[in-house]
């Protein structure tokens, strides 16, 4: 399970520059042994601290999300809290 976190400030657009920024935040696995960052552009890209990268094609599908270069898929295990998402 991955836990995605992002700043609540991402939702405020006070300038054209802030409107044109891709969403981003931090990610960890359920044990917090793997940590990294995520950003959404053409696809969701996860960059782990170990140097590994995962790319998830858009649109994101909580029921069965494919991951580029990986066999299988990710699924949502629980509903989200404000500022957090678990897949």
PDB file with one MODEL, atoms N, CA, C and O in Angstrom:
MODEL        1
ATOM      1  N   UNK A   1       0.845  -1.164   0.000  1.00  0.00           N
ATOM      2  CA  UNK A   1       0.000   0.000   0.000  1.00  0.00           C
ATOM      3  C   UNK A   1       0.892   1.230   0.000  1.00  0.00           C
ATOM      4  O   UNK A   1       1.888   1.279   0.721  1.00  0.00           O
ATOM      5  N   UNK A   2       0.537   2.220  -0.806  1.00  0.00           N
ATOM      6  CA  UNK A   2       1.243   3.487  -0.848  1.00  0.00           C
ATOM      7  C   UNK A   2       0.371   4.560  -0.202  1.00  0.00           C
ATOM      8  O   UNK A   2      -0.849   4.549  -0.360  1.00  0.00           O
ATOM      9  N   UNK A   3       0.986   5.472   0.515  1.00  0.00           N
ATOM     10  CA  UNK A   3       0.283   6.609   1.109  1.00  0.00           C
ATOM     11  C   UNK A   3       0.792   7.866   0.414  1.00  0.00           C
ATOM     12  O   UNK A   3       1.973   8.201   0.507  1.00  0.00           O
ATOM     13  N   UNK A   4      -0.105   8.558  -0.283  1.00  0.00           N
ATOM     14  CA  UNK A   4       0.236   9.786  -0.992  1.00  0.00           C
ATOM     15  C   UNK A   4      -0.188  10.980  -0.136  1.00  0.00           C
ATOM     16  O   UNK A   4      -1.307  11.018   0.375  1.00  0.00           O
ATOM     17  N   UNK A   5       0.702  11.942   0.016  1.00  0.00           N
ATOM     18  CA  UNK A   5       0.383  13.158   0.759  1.00  0.00           C
ATOM     19  C   UNK A   5       0.712  14.372  -0.098  1.00  0.00           C
ATOM     20  O   UNK A   5       1.638  14.341  -0.909  1.00  0.00           O
ATOM     21  N   UNK A   6      -0.052  15.439   0.090  1.00  0.00           N
ATOM     22  CA  UNK A   6       0.217  16.679  -0.628  1.00  0.00           C
ATOM     23  C   UNK A   6      -0.225  17.854   0.220  1.00  0.00           C
ATOM     24  O   UNK A   6      -1.060  17.729   1.115  1.00  0.00           O
ATOM     25  N   UNK A   7       0.358  18.990  -0.088  1.00  0.00           N
ATOM     26  CA  UNK A   7       0.048  20.204   0.650  1.00  0.00           C
ATOM     27  C   UNK A   7      -1.348  20.683   0.280  1.00  0.00           C
ATOM     28  O   UNK A   7      -1.716  20.681  -0.894  1.00  0.00           O
ATOM     29  N   UNK A   8      -2.113  21.086   1.259  1.00  0.00           N
ATOM     30  CA  UNK A   8      -3.447  21.622   0.980  1.00  0.00           C
ATOM     31  C   UNK A   8      -3.362  22.918   0.188  1.00  0.00           C
ATOM     32  O   UNK A   8      -4.335  23.309  -0.457  1.00  0.00           O
ATOM     33  N   UNK A   9      -2.220  23.588   0.223  1.00  0.00           N
ATOM     34  CA  UNK A   9      -2.036  24.833  -0.514  1.00  0.00           C
ATOM     35  C   UNK A   9      -2.066  24.607  -2.023  1.00  0.00           C
ATOM     36  O   UNK A   9      -2.245  25.564  -2.777  1.00  0.00           O
ATOM     37  N   UNK A  10      -1.896  23.354  -2.490  1.00  0.00           N
ATOM     38  CA  UNK A  10      -1.942  23.082  -3.926  1.00  0.00           C
ATOM     39  C   UNK A  10      -3.263  23.518  -4.540  1.00  0.00           C
ATOM     40  O   UNK A  10      -3.317  23.782  -5.741  1.00  0.00           O
ATOM     41  N   UNK A  11      -4.313  23.601  -3.763  1.00  0.00           N
ATOM     42  CA  UNK A  11      -5.629  23.934  -4.297  1.00  0.00           C
ATOM     43  C   UNK A  11      -5.885  25.418  -4.460  1.00  0.00           C
ATOM     44  O   UNK A  11      -6.955  25.795  -4.939  1.00  0.00           O
ATOM     45  N   UNK A  12      -4.954  26.273  -4.086  1.00  0.00           N
ATOM     46  CA  UNK A  12      -5.169  27.709  -4.235  1.00  0.00           C
ATOM     47  C   UNK A  12      -4.369  28.236  -5.411  1.00  0.00           C
ATOM     48  O   UNK A  12      -3.175  27.961  -5.536  1.00  0.00           O
ATOM     49  N   UNK A  13      -5.024  28.985  -6.261  1.00  0.00           N
ATOM     50  CA  UNK A  13      -4.386  29.545  -7.444  1.00  0.00           C
ATOM     51  C   UNK A  13      -4.435  31.065  -7.353  1.00  0.00           C
ATOM     52  O   UNK A  13      -5.438  31.687  -7.702  1.00  0.00           O
ATOM     53  N   UNK A  14      -3.342  31.651  -6.882  1.00  0.00           N
ATOM     54  CA  UNK A  14      -3.314  33.099  -6.727  1.00  0.00           C
ATOM     55  C   UNK A  14      -2.580  33.792  -7.874  1.00  0.00           C
ATOM     56  O   UNK A  14      -2.490  35.019  -7.902  1.00  0.00           O
ATOM     57  N   UNK A  15      -2.055  33.008  -8.820  1.00  0.00           N
ATOM     58  CA  UNK A  15      -1.361  33.592  -9.970  1.00  0.00           C
ATOM     59  C   UNK A  15      -1.368  32.591 -11.110  1.00  0.00           C
ATOM     60  O   UNK A  15      -1.664  31.414 -10.907  1.00  0.00           O
ATOM     61  N   UNK A  16      -1.043  33.055 -12.306  1.00  0.00           N
ATOM     62  CA  UNK A  16      -0.972  32.170 -13.454  1.00  0.00           C
ATOM     63  C   UNK A  16       0.109  31.113 -13.253  1.00  0.00           C
ATOM     64  O   UNK A  16      -0.068  29.966 -13.662  1.00  0.00           O
ATOM     65  N   UNK A  17       1.223  31.484 -12.631  1.00  0.00           N
ATOM     66  CA  UNK A  17       2.315  30.536 -12.380  1.00  0.00           C
ATOM     67  C   UNK A  17       1.850  29.394 -11.480  1.00  0.00           C
ATOM     68  O   UNK A  17       2.194  28.238 -11.729  1.00  0.00           O
ATOM     69  N   UNK A  18       1.068  29.698 -10.431  1.00  0.00           N
ATOM     70  CA  UNK A  18       0.602  28.637  -9.538  1.00  0.00           C
ATOM     71  C   UNK A  18      -0.434  27.750 -10.225  1.00  0.00           C
ATOM     72  O   UNK A  18      -0.531  26.563  -9.913  1.00  0.00           O
ATOM     73  N   UNK A  19      -1.197  28.299 -11.141  1.00  0.00           N
ATOM     74  CA  UNK A  19      -2.187  27.523 -11.884  1.00  0.00           C
ATOM     75  C   UNK A  19      -1.519  26.529 -12.825  1.00  0.00           C
ATOM     76  O   UNK A  19      -2.075  25.461 -13.083  1.00  0.00           O
ATOM     77  N   UNK A  20      -0.337  26.858 -13.343  1.00  0.00           N
ATOM     78  CA  UNK A  20       0.355  26.019 -14.319  1.00  0.00           C
ATOM     79  C   UNK A  20       1.290  24.993 -13.703  1.00  0.00           C
ATOM     80  O   UNK A  20       2.031  24.343 -14.441  1.00  0.00           O
ATOM     81  N   UNK A  21       1.294  24.816 -12.400  1.00  0.00           N
ATOM     82  CA  UNK A  21       2.153  23.833 -11.754  1.00  0.00           C
ATOM     83  C   UNK A  21       1.447  22.492 -11.680  1.00  0.00           C
ATOM     84  O   UNK A  21       0.249  22.421 -11.409  1.00  0.00           O
ATOM     85  N   UNK A  22       2.209  21.419 -11.926  1.00  0.00           N
ATOM     86  CA  UNK A  22       1.660  20.069 -11.788  1.00  0.00           C
ATOM     87  C   UNK A  22       1.528  19.717 -10.308  1.00  0.00           C
ATOM     88  O   UNK A  22       2.384  20.098  -9.509  1.00  0.00           O
ATOM     89  N   UNK A  23       0.458  18.987  -9.927  1.00  0.00           N
ATOM     90  CA  UNK A  23       0.332  18.536  -8.535  1.00  0.00           C
ATOM     91  C   UNK A  23       1.527  17.672  -8.148  1.00  0.00           C
ATOM     92  O   UNK A  23       2.050  16.920  -8.971  1.00  0.00           O
ATOM     93  N   UNK A  24       1.956  17.784  -6.894  1.00  0.00           N
ATOM     94  CA  UNK A  24       3.087  16.986  -6.413  1.00  0.00           C
ATOM     95  C   UNK A  24       3.000  16.819  -4.911  1.00  0.00           C
ATOM     96  O   UNK A  24       2.260  17.537  -4.237  1.00  0.00           O
ATOM     97  N   UNK A  25       3.762  15.862  -4.386  1.00  0.00           N
ATOM     98  CA  UNK A  25       3.769  15.618  -2.951  1.00  0.00           C
ATOM     99  C   UNK A  25       4.757  14.526  -2.593  1.00  0.00           C
ATOM    100  O   UNK A  25       5.692  14.245  -3.343  1.00  0.00           O
ATOM    101  N   UNK A  26       4.537  13.909  -1.429  1.00  0.00           N
ATOM    102  CA  UNK A  26       5.404  12.832  -0.966  1.00  0.00           C
ATOM    103  C   UNK A  26       4.614  11.529  -0.948  1.00  0.00           C
ATOM    104  O   UNK A  26       3.384  11.532  -0.894  1.00  0.00           O
ATOM    105  N   UNK A  27       5.346  10.414  -0.995  1.00  0.00           N
ATOM    106  CA  UNK A  27       4.728   9.093  -0.990  1.00  0.00           C
ATOM    107  C   UNK A  27       5.586   8.161  -0.135  1.00  0.00           C
ATOM    108  O   UNK A  27       6.809   8.292  -0.087  1.00  0.00           O
ATOM    109  N   UNK A  28       4.928   7.225   0.533  1.00  0.00           N
ATOM    110  CA  UNK A  28       5.645   6.193   1.294  1.00  0.00           C
ATOM    111  C   UNK A  28       4.843   4.905   1.212  1.00  0.00           C
ATOM    112  O   UNK A  28       3.654   4.918   0.893  1.00  0.00           O
ATOM    113  N   UNK A  29       5.515   3.781   1.506  1.00  0.00           N
ATOM    114  CA  UNK A  29       4.756   2.542   1.583  1.00  0.00           C
ATOM    115  C   UNK A  29       4.170   2.444   2.991  1.00  0.00           C
ATOM    116  O   UNK A  29       4.455   3.281   3.847  1.00  0.00           O
ATOM    117  N   UNK A  30       3.351   1.418   3.224  1.00  0.00           N
ATOM    118  CA  UNK A  30       2.636   1.325   4.508  1.00  0.00           C
ATOM    119  C   UNK A  30       3.570   1.166   5.703  1.00  0.00           C
ATOM    120  O   UNK A  30       3.173   1.460   6.830  1.00  0.00           O
ATOM    121  N   UNK A  31       4.794   0.709   5.483  1.00  0.00           N
ATOM    122  CA  UNK A  31       5.746   0.533   6.586  1.00  0.00           C
ATOM    123  C   UNK A  31       6.683   1.730   6.729  1.00  0.00           C
ATOM    124  O   UNK A  31       7.473   1.794   7.671  1.00  0.00           O
ATOM    125  N   UNK A  32       6.593   2.684   5.787  1.00  0.00           N
ATOM    126  CA  UNK A  32       7.460   3.871   5.723  1.00  0.00           C
ATOM    127  C   UNK A  32       8.925   3.503   5.486  1.00  0.00           C
ATOM    128  O   UNK A  32       9.813   4.314   5.747  1.00  0.00           O
ATOM    129  N   UNK A  33       9.187   2.286   4.991  1.00  0.00           N
ATOM    130  CA  UNK A  33      10.569   1.911   4.641  1.00  0.00           C
ATOM    131  C   UNK A  33      10.973   2.511   3.303  1.00  0.00           C
ATOM    132  O   UNK A  33      12.143   2.826   3.089  1.00  0.00           O
ATOM    133  N   UNK A  34      10.008   2.670   2.400  1.00  0.00           N
ATOM    134  CA  UNK A  34      10.267   3.301   1.104  1.00  0.00           C
ATOM    135  C   UNK A  34       9.603   4.661   1.110  1.00  0.00           C
ATOM    136  O   UNK A  34       8.407   4.776   1.378  1.00  0.00           O
ATOM    137  N   UNK A  35      10.381   5.693   0.815  1.00  0.00           N
ATOM    138  CA  UNK A  35       9.859   7.053   0.755  1.00  0.00           C
ATOM    139  C   UNK A  35      10.285   7.688  -0.552  1.00  0.00           C
ATOM    140  O   UNK A  35      11.306   7.321  -1.134  1.00  0.00           O
ATOM    141  N   UNK A  36       9.493   8.642  -1.007  1.00  0.00           N
ATOM    142  CA  UNK A  36       9.841   9.326  -2.237  1.00  0.00           C
ATOM    143  C   UNK A  36       8.909  10.487  -2.502  1.00  0.00           C
ATOM    144  O   UNK A  36       8.233  10.985  -1.601  1.00  0.00           O
ATOM    145  N   UNK A  37       8.884  10.911  -3.759  1.00  0.00           N
ATOM    146  CA  UNK A  37       8.034  12.021  -4.174  1.00  0.00           C
ATOM    147  C   UNK A  37       7.184  11.578  -5.357  1.00  0.00           C
ATOM    148  O   UNK A  37       7.502  10.598  -6.030  1.00  0.00           O
ATOM    149  N   UNK A  38       6.093  12.313  -5.606  1.00  0.00           N
ATOM    150  CA  UNK A  38       5.249  12.033  -6.753  1.00  0.00           C
ATOM    151  C   UNK A  38       4.882  13.353  -7.416  1.00  0.00           C
ATOM    152  O   UNK A  38       4.845  14.402  -6.774  1.00  0.00           O
ATOM    153  N   UNK A  39       4.614  13.277  -8.711  1.00  0.00           N
ATOM    154  CA  UNK A  39       4.112  14.422  -9.466  1.00  0.00           C
ATOM    155  C   UNK A  39       3.205  13.906 -10.571  1.00  0.00           C
ATOM    156  O   UNK A  39       3.388  12.794 -11.066  1.00  0.00           O
ATOM    157  N   UNK A  40       2.229  14.715 -10.953  1.00  0.00           N
ATOM    158  CA  UNK A  40       1.323  14.342 -12.037  1.00  0.00           C
ATOM    159  C   UNK A  40       1.529  15.303 -13.187  1.00  0.00           C
ATOM    160  O   UNK A  40       1.403  16.518 -13.035  1.00  0.00           O
ATOM    161  N   UNK A  41       1.852  14.735 -14.352  1.00  0.00           N
ATOM    162  CA  UNK A  41       1.950  15.473 -15.606  1.00  0.00           C
ATOM    163  C   UNK A  41       1.137  14.700 -16.621  1.00  0.00           C
ATOM    164  O   UNK A  41      -0.085  14.606 -16.502  1.00  0.00           O
ATOM    165  N   UNK A  42       1.808  14.144 -17.625  1.00  0.00           N
ATOM    166  CA  UNK A  42       1.136  13.264 -18.580  1.00  0.00           C
ATOM    167  C   UNK A  42       0.773  11.939 -17.925  1.00  0.00           C
ATOM    168  O   UNK A  42      -0.129  11.238 -18.385  1.00  0.00           O
ATOM    169  N   UNK A  43       1.482  11.596 -16.842  1.00  0.00           N
ATOM    170  CA  UNK A  43       1.209  10.388 -16.052  1.00  0.00           C
ATOM    171  C   UNK A  43       1.663  10.654 -14.621  1.00  0.00           C
ATOM    172  O   UNK A  43       2.391  11.614 -14.370  1.00  0.00           O
ATOM    173  N   UNK A  44       1.243   9.823 -13.696  1.00  0.00           N
ATOM    174  CA  UNK A  44       1.707   9.923 -12.314  1.00  0.00           C
ATOM    175  C   UNK A  44       3.094   9.307 -12.267  1.00  0.00           C
ATOM    176  O   UNK A  44       3.271   8.147 -12.638  1.00  0.00           O
ATOM    177  N   UNK A  45       4.078  10.074 -11.813  1.00  0.00           N
ATOM    178  CA  UNK A  45       5.435   9.539 -11.698  1.00  0.00           C
ATOM    179  C   UNK A  45       5.848   9.545 -10.230  1.00  0.00           C
ATOM    180  O   UNK A  45       5.798  10.572  -9.553  1.00  0.00           O
ATOM    181  N   UNK A  46       6.258   8.361  -9.756  1.00  0.00           N
ATOM    182  CA  UNK A  46       6.757   8.209  -8.385  1.00  0.00           C
ATOM    183  C   UNK A  46       8.258   8.030  -8.465  1.00  0.00           C
ATOM    184  O   UNK A  46       8.744   7.154  -9.181  1.00  0.00           O
ATOM    185  N   UNK A  47       8.998   8.855  -7.734  1.00  0.00           N
ATOM    186  CA  UNK A  47      10.461   8.756  -7.667  1.00  0.00           C
ATOM    187  C   UNK A  47      10.823   8.363  -6.245  1.00  0.00           C
ATOM    188  O   UNK A  47      10.682   9.163  -5.320  1.00  0.00           O
ATOM    189  N   UNK A  48      11.291   7.125  -6.066  1.00  0.00           N
ATOM    190  CA  UNK A  48      11.663   6.631  -4.745  1.00  0.00           C
ATOM    191  C   UNK A  48      13.060   7.130  -4.381  1.00  0.00           C
ATOM    192  O   UNK A  48      13.874   7.392  -5.267  1.00  0.00           O
ATOM    193  N   UNK A  49      13.341   7.263  -3.092  1.00  0.00           N
ATOM    194  CA  UNK A  49      14.648   7.718  -2.602  1.00  0.00           C
ATOM    195  C   UNK A  49      15.769   6.792  -3.080  1.00  0.00           C
ATOM    196  O   UNK A  49      16.914   7.227  -3.208  1.00  0.00           O
ATOM    197  N   UNK A  50      15.454   5.524  -3.345  1.00  0.00           N
ATOM    198  CA  UNK A  50      16.443   4.551  -3.815  1.00  0.00           C
ATOM    199  C   UNK A  50      16.856   4.781  -5.267  1.00  0.00           C
ATOM    200  O   UNK A  50      17.805   4.164  -5.752  1.00  0.00           O
ATOM    201  N   UNK A  51      16.138   5.678  -5.963  1.00  0.00           N
ATOM    202  CA  UNK A  51      16.416   5.933  -7.371  1.00  0.00           C
ATOM    203  C   UNK A  51      15.451   5.241  -8.315  1.00  0.00           C
ATOM    204  O   UNK A  51      15.435   5.535  -9.510  1.00  0.00           O
ATOM    205  N   UNK A  52      14.646   4.323  -7.795  1.00  0.00           N
ATOM    206  CA  UNK A  52      13.636   3.646  -8.619  1.00  0.00           C
ATOM    207  C   UNK A  52      12.554   4.642  -9.008  1.00  0.00           C
ATOM    208  O   UNK A  52      12.283   5.599  -8.283  1.00  0.00           O
ATOM    209  N   UNK A  53      11.934   4.404 -10.170  1.00  0.00           N
ATOM    210  CA  UNK A  53      10.822   5.243 -10.625  1.00  0.00           C
ATOM    211  C   UNK A  53       9.673   4.355 -11.082  1.00  0.00           C
ATOM    212  O   UNK A  53       9.882   3.290 -11.663  1.00  0.00           O
ATOM    213  N   UNK A  54       8.464   4.812 -10.809  1.00  0.00           N
ATOM    214  CA  UNK A  54       7.256   4.148 -11.301  1.00  0.00           C
ATOM    215  C   UNK A  54       6.472   5.172 -12.096  1.00  0.00           C
ATOM    216  O   UNK A  54       6.405   6.340 -11.714  1.00  0.00           O
ATOM    217  N   UNK A  55       5.875   4.741 -13.204  1.00  0.00           N
ATOM    218  CA  UNK A  55       5.030   5.620 -14.009  1.00  0.00           C
ATOM    219  C   UNK A  55       3.665   4.967 -14.161  1.00  0.00           C
ATOM    220  O   UNK A  55       3.550   3.838 -14.638  1.00  0.00           O
ATOM    221  N   UNK A  56       2.633   5.695 -13.748  1.00  0.00           N
ATOM    222  CA  UNK A  56       1.267   5.192 -13.807  1.00  0.00           C
ATOM    223  C   UNK A  56       0.521   5.967 -14.893  1.00  0.00           C
ATOM    224  O   UNK A  56       0.374   7.184 -14.782  1.00  0.00           O
ATOM    225  N   UNK A  57       0.046   5.284 -15.946  1.00  0.00           N
ATOM    226  CA  UNK A  57      -0.668   5.965 -17.030  1.00  0.00           C
ATOM    227  C   UNK A  57      -1.954   6.630 -16.539  1.00  0.00           C
ATOM    228  O   UNK A  57      -2.604   6.157 -15.606  1.00  0.00           O
ATOM    229  N   UNK A  58      -2.299   7.730 -17.188  1.00  0.00           N
ATOM    230  CA  UNK A  58      -3.539   8.435 -16.889  1.00  0.00           C
ATOM    231  C   UNK A  58      -4.646   7.872 -17.781  1.00  0.00           C
ATOM    232  O   UNK A  58      -4.320   7.325 -18.835  1.00  0.00           O
ATOM    233  N   UNK A  59      -5.905   7.967 -17.439  1.00  0.00           N
ATOM    234  CA  UNK A  59      -6.388   8.458 -16.148  1.00  0.00           C
ATOM    235  C   UNK A  59      -6.149   7.422 -15.052  1.00  0.00           C
ATOM    236  O   UNK A  59      -6.111   6.220 -15.313  1.00  0.00           O
ATOM    237  N   UNK A  60      -5.990   7.907 -13.827  1.00  0.00           N
ATOM    238  CA  UNK A  60      -5.809   6.997 -12.697  1.00  0.00           C
ATOM    239  C   UNK A  60      -7.108   6.252 -12.444  1.00  0.00           C
ATOM    240  O   UNK A  60      -8.191   6.832 -12.533  1.00  0.00           O
ATOM    241  N   UNK A  61      -7.000   4.963 -12.127  1.00  0.00           N
ATOM    242  CA  UNK A  61      -8.175   4.113 -11.910  1.00  0.00           C
ATOM    243  C   UNK A  61      -8.048   3.440 -10.551  1.00  0.00           C
ATOM    244  O   UNK A  61      -7.335   2.442 -10.439  1.00  0.00           O
ATOM    245  N   UNK A  62      -8.708   3.943  -9.518  1.00  0.00           N
ATOM    246  CA  UNK A  62      -8.562   3.361  -8.175  1.00  0.00           C
ATOM    247  C   UNK A  62      -8.892   1.877  -8.083  1.00  0.00           C
ATOM    248  O   UNK A  62      -8.368   1.191  -7.206  1.00  0.00           O
ATOM    249  N   UNK A  63      -9.746   1.365  -8.964  1.00  0.00           N
ATOM    250  CA  UNK A  63     -10.129  -0.050  -8.880  1.00  0.00           C
ATOM    251  C   UNK A  63      -9.089  -0.981  -9.493  1.00  0.00           C
ATOM    252  O   UNK A  63      -8.971  -2.128  -9.062  1.00  0.00           O
ATOM    253  N   UNK A  64      -8.329  -0.518 -10.489  1.00  0.00           N
ATOM    254  CA  UNK A  64      -7.343  -1.376 -11.156  1.00  0.00           C
ATOM    255  C   UNK A  64      -6.364  -0.517 -11.952  1.00  0.00           C
ATOM    256  O   UNK A  64      -6.457  -0.457 -13.178  1.00  0.00           O
ATOM    257  N   UNK A  65      -5.434   0.144 -11.280  1.00  0.00           N
ATOM    258  CA  UNK A  65      -4.473   1.032 -11.918  1.00  0.00           C
ATOM    259  C   UNK A  65      -3.290   0.262 -12.473  1.00  0.00           C
ATOM    260  O   UNK A  65      -2.609  -0.451 -11.736  1.00  0.00           O
ATOM    261  N   UNK A  66      -3.040   0.402 -13.766  1.00  0.00           N
ATOM    262  CA  UNK A  66      -1.858  -0.228 -14.350  1.00  0.00           C
ATOM    263  C   UNK A  66      -0.626   0.618 -14.046  1.00  0.00           C
ATOM    264  O   UNK A  66      -0.733   1.822 -13.813  1.00  0.00           O
ATOM    265  N   UNK A  67       0.554  -0.025 -14.050  1.00  0.00           N
ATOM    266  CA  UNK A  67       1.823   0.645 -13.796  1.00  0.00           C
ATOM    267  C   UNK A  67       2.747   0.291 -14.952  1.00  0.00           C
ATOM    268  O   UNK A  67       2.972  -0.889 -15.221  1.00  0.00           O
ATOM    269  N   UNK A  68       3.287   1.297 -15.642  1.00  0.00           N
ATOM    270  CA  UNK A  68       4.139   1.062 -16.808  1.00  0.00           C
ATOM    271  C   UNK A  68       5.329   0.189 -16.439  1.00  0.00           C
ATOM    272  O   UNK A  68       6.016   0.453 -15.453  1.00  0.00           O
ATOM    273  N   UNK A  69       5.573  -0.856 -17.236  1.00  0.00           N
ATOM    274  CA  UNK A  69       6.720  -1.726 -17.040  1.00  0.00           C
ATOM    275  C   UNK A  69       6.581  -2.742 -15.920  1.00  0.00           C
ATOM    276  O   UNK A  69       7.555  -3.403 -15.560  1.00  0.00           O
ATOM    277  N   UNK A  70       5.380  -2.874 -15.366  1.00  0.00           N
ATOM    278  CA  UNK A  70       5.160  -3.797 -14.246  1.00  0.00           C
ATOM    279  C   UNK A  70       3.968  -4.693 -14.571  1.00  0.00           C
ATOM    280  O   UNK A  70       2.969  -4.217 -15.110  1.00  0.00           O
ATOM    281  N   UNK A  71       4.058  -5.969 -14.255  1.00  0.00           N
ATOM    282  CA  UNK A  71       2.933  -6.873 -14.427  1.00  0.00           C
ATOM    283  C   UNK A  71       1.992  -6.717 -13.243  1.00  0.00           C
ATOM    284  O   UNK A  71       2.444  -6.659 -12.099  1.00  0.00           O
ATOM    285  N   UNK A  72       0.716  -6.649 -13.494  1.00  0.00           N
ATOM    286  CA  UNK A  72      -0.265  -6.497 -12.422  1.00  0.00           C
ATOM    287  C   UNK A  72      -0.777  -5.073 -12.355  1.00  0.00           C
ATOM    288  O   UNK A  72      -0.572  -4.282 -13.275  1.00  0.00           O
ATOM    289  N   UNK A  73      -1.452  -4.751 -11.247  1.00  0.00           N
ATOM    290  CA  UNK A  73      -2.034  -3.423 -11.101  1.00  0.00           C
ATOM    291  C   UNK A  73      -2.178  -3.080  -9.624  1.00  0.00           C
ATOM    292  O   UNK A  73      -2.069  -3.948  -8.757  1.00  0.00           O
ATOM    293  N   UNK A  74      -2.424  -1.798  -9.350  1.00  0.00           N
ATOM    294  CA  UNK A  74      -2.633  -1.314  -7.984  1.00  0.00           C
ATOM    295  C   UNK A  74      -4.124  -1.086  -7.772  1.00  0.00           C
ATOM    296  O   UNK A  74      -4.831  -0.725  -8.712  1.00  0.00           O
ATOM    297  N   UNK A  75      -4.613  -1.291  -6.550  1.00  0.00           N
ATOM    298  CA  UNK A  75      -6.009  -1.021  -6.220  1.00  0.00           C
ATOM    299  C   UNK A  75      -6.102  -0.188  -4.954  1.00  0.00           C
ATOM    300  O   UNK A  75      -5.214  -0.246  -4.103  1.00  0.00           O
ATOM    301  N   UNK A  76      -7.172   0.588  -4.825  1.00  0.00           N
ATOM    302  CA  UNK A  76      -7.392   1.394  -3.627  1.00  0.00           C
ATOM    303  C   UNK A  76      -7.866   0.485  -2.504  1.00  0.00           C
ATOM    304  O   UNK A  76      -8.785  -0.312  -2.691  1.00  0.00           O
ATOM    305  N   UNK A  77      -7.239   0.603  -1.336  1.00  0.00           N
ATOM    306  CA  UNK A  77      -7.605  -0.237  -0.202  1.00  0.00           C
ATOM    307  C   UNK A  77      -8.577   0.437   0.746  1.00  0.00           C
ATOM    308  O   UNK A  77      -9.343  -0.236   1.435  1.00  0.00           O
ATOM    309  N   UNK A  78      -8.551   1.774   0.788  1.00  0.00           N
ATOM    310  CA  UNK A  78      -9.461   2.475   1.688  1.00  0.00           C
ATOM    311  C   UNK A  78      -9.739   3.864   1.156  1.00  0.00           C
ATOM    312  O   UNK A  78      -9.055   4.339   0.249  1.00  0.00           O
ATOM    313  N   UNK A  79     -10.734   4.511   1.715  1.00  0.00           N
ATOM    314  CA  UNK A  79     -11.078   5.872   1.329  1.00  0.00           C
ATOM    315  C   UNK A  79     -10.019   6.837   1.830  1.00  0.00           C
ATOM    316  O   UNK A  79      -9.226   6.509   2.714  1.00  0.00           O
ATOM    317  N   UNK A  80     -10.017   8.014   1.263  1.00  0.00           N
ATOM    318  CA  UNK A  80      -8.982   8.990   1.581  1.00  0.00           C
ATOM    319  C   UNK A  80      -9.364   9.912   2.736  1.00  0.00           C
ATOM    320  O   UNK A  80     -10.539  10.100   3.051  1.00  0.00           O
ATOM    321  N   UNK A  81      -8.338  10.474   3.348  1.00  0.00           N
ATOM    322  CA  UNK A  81      -8.501  11.533   4.324  1.00  0.00           C
ATOM    323  C   UNK A  81      -8.113  12.838   3.644  1.00  0.00           C
ATOM    324  O   UNK A  81      -7.442  12.805   2.613  1.00  0.00           O
ATOM    325  N   UNK A  82      -8.500  13.953   4.172  1.00  0.00           N
ATOM    326  CA  UNK A  82      -8.141  15.242   3.573  1.00  0.00           C
ATOM    327  C   UNK A  82      -6.633  15.365   3.494  1.00  0.00           C
ATOM    328  O   UNK A  82      -5.943  15.220   4.503  1.00  0.00           O
ATOM    329  N   UNK A  83      -6.110  15.632   2.294  1.00  0.00           N
ATOM    330  CA  UNK A  83      -4.671  15.785   2.106  1.00  0.00           C
ATOM    331  C   UNK A  83      -3.905  14.489   2.001  1.00  0.00           C
ATOM    332  O   UNK A  83      -2.675  14.515   1.951  1.00  0.00           O
ATOM    333  N   UNK A  84      -4.590  13.340   1.966  1.00  0.00           N
ATOM    334  CA  UNK A  84      -3.942  12.032   1.905  1.00  0.00           C
ATOM    335  C   UNK A  84      -4.742  11.103   0.997  1.00  0.00           C
ATOM    336  O   UNK A  84      -5.971  11.163   0.950  1.00  0.00           O
ATOM    337  N   UNK A  85      -4.031  10.255   0.286  1.00  0.00           N
ATOM    338  CA  UNK A  85      -4.693   9.244  -0.528  1.00  0.00           C
ATOM    339  C   UNK A  85      -3.931   7.945  -0.361  1.00  0.00           C
ATOM    340  O   UNK A  85      -2.700   7.943  -0.323  1.00  0.00           O
ATOM    341  N   UNK A  86      -4.647   6.852  -0.263  1.00  0.00           N
ATOM    342  CA  UNK A  86      -4.013   5.545  -0.115  1.00  0.00           C
ATOM    343  C   UNK A  86      -4.398   4.679  -1.302  1.00  0.00           C
ATOM    344  O   UNK A  86      -5.582   4.469  -1.567  1.00  0.00           O
ATOM    345  N   UNK A  87      -3.392   4.174  -2.020  1.00  0.00           N
ATOM    346  CA  UNK A  87      -3.640   3.258  -3.142  1.00  0.00           C
ATOM    347  C   UNK A  87      -2.790   2.034  -2.916  1.00  0.00           C
ATOM    348  O   UNK A  87      -2.816   1.106  -3.724  1.00  0.00           O
TER     349      UNK A  87
ENDMDL
END
